[in-house]
């Protein structure tokens, strides 16, 4: 009971722990730091260009070598609650039996690789070398199979449209089209082209839900969620987007160093990419 009360109080009163890309937001910037206004501000010099570290430059080269329009990117994020003490992303991944907690859609624009996704800040467009900085564990890439490649540019066009509209974040995890959470956005990008990648899963059917009873109970109590609610998941080989029969694996999760963060691999990175 003490644990339950502590979690409830902390979730209500705490701020999310900062992720690496949060630290790239210009001081004083209001609104979505990766939305249309911010993208334009970086282009016209209103806010300074993003600093590019050697690691970011490596990821940039990797992305240009490997990624194509419409690729679905999977990562294990490091979003935290309880002032940075509760690993929310890892909890979501573990309770659903997945290696991943977040997804996005890659696009090639003006010779650069960018990623469309959504967070509580809104629908975002980030350079791939920035997006990948928030990876804190397994990383993977899926691509629609050749016979379904016509859906890829349509999915990217859909992402650009909802980016312009700044469709709000879906805090209630509904599967309607008036708001989106990250995995739902990736699913709907293809579903709206006529290619449903996966079917939603009931929260109560999450593979490891019985292993985290206290945490699951807390999040059900303080939200509008219920065990019968249908939710899209990154998934694994058995369910979710990762298991889609319409996708092939471009990059499977690799072993990561002790720090937990992925490293850039420069050889043998595109298994089955062509």
URUR-V661008 format. One record per helix or strand. SS is the DSSP state (helix for helix, strand for strand). FROM is the first residue (numbers start at 1). TO is the last residue. If there is no record, write none. Layout:
SS,FROM,TO ; SS,FROM,TO
//
This chain:
helix,2,13 ; strand,17,17 ; helix,20,24 ; helix,36,44 ; helix,54,66 ; strand,72,75 ; strand,80,81 ; strand,86,87 ; helix,88,95 ; strand,102,109 ; strand,112,119 ; strand,122,127 ; helix,128,134 ; strand,139,144 ; helix,146,148 ; helix,150,165 ; strand,169,169 ; strand,180,180 ; helix,182,191 ; strand,201,202 ; helix,203,205 ; helix,209,211 ; helix,213,221 ; strand,230,231 ; helix,241,243 ; strand,247,251
//
